[in-house]
């Protein structure tokens, strides 16, 4: 079950929880740098580097759950904070704990 810290405007999810959300239609936003994204990313992930999430907030999905992914989970948490600051509701925002590293370690597929 996704964890929610009352001080954070998003949920933290494990790889298994993220996979379930994605299988149910959640959008995936990869917030790493372009060269990291090109090295391999969660299938169907959209690249919006963390330093541009707030500026590109109009590109974030208007409906549905959003799973933010980075390398290890820190930038994705920051991206969730930015999305919340842009007005997206916390119940739609998820940060993948352990990021792409955890995704790969769990044997999940990546595309490049």
N, C-alpha and C positions, 0 to 999 in steps of 0.2 A: 504494500500500500504506500503511495507517495507520502513523503513526510513534509509537514508544513510547520516551519518555525513562525510563531506569531509576529516576530519582527521582520520577516521576509515576505515580500509580496509575490511569492511564487512557491512551487513545490519542488522538492528534490526527489529525483527518481533513480532507481537502479537501472542497469541495462535491461533486465527482464521486464521491468515496468515500462521503460521507454519503448521496448519492442512491442509490447501489448498496445500502448497508445498509438504507435505508428501503424500497427496492423489494423487498428480501428479508425485510421484516417487522419491522425495528427500530422501537422506540418512539421518539417524538420528544418531548422535554421542553423547552419554552421557558422560560427562567429570567429573562426580562426583566420589567419592571414591567407591570401590566395595560394602561396606556395605550399602551405600545409594542406589546404583543401585539395589541391591537385595531386598531392601524395597519397590520397585515399580518404574517402568520406562516407558517412552513412548514406546508403542509396536514397536517391531523390532529394537529398538535402540542398537547400538554396544557400548560397554563400552571401552573407552580409557580415563583413568583419566587425568585430565588437566596437571599434572606434567610429563606426558609421551607423550603428543601430538606431540611435535617436534621430539622426539626420534623415535616415531612410525609413522612418516609422510608417510612412504611408505605404511602403512595400510589404509590411507585415500582414499576414492573413487577417481578414476582417472577421472571420468566424472560425470556430473549431479550436482544438488544442494546439499549442505550439511547444515543441521540444527544442530547446536551445542546446547546442553541442559545441564544445571546444576540444582542447587536447586532454585536459585533466579535470575540468569542472569549475575553474575559477572565473574564466571569461564568460562562460555561459551563465553563471550566477549574476555577473555584472550586466549582461545583456537582458536578463529577466528584469532586473531593477530598472533598466532604461525603458523597457517595454511597458512596465507598470507606470513609470513616470510619464510615458506618452499616452496613458489612459487605458491601456489594455487591462482587463480584470484579472486579478490573481488566480482565479480558478481556471484560467486558460493557459497559464505559464508554468513551464517545467524546465528544470535544469538537470541534464544528465550527469550524475555523480561519477567522477572518474573519466568523463569525456570519451573521446575517440579511443584513447588508450584502453579503457575498460571495455569498450564495445568490441575492439579487436581481440583482447584477451579472453573475452567470453565466446569467441568463435563466430561472431556475427559478421555478415558480409560487408565489404566496402567496395565502392567504385571509385575510379579515378578519371 
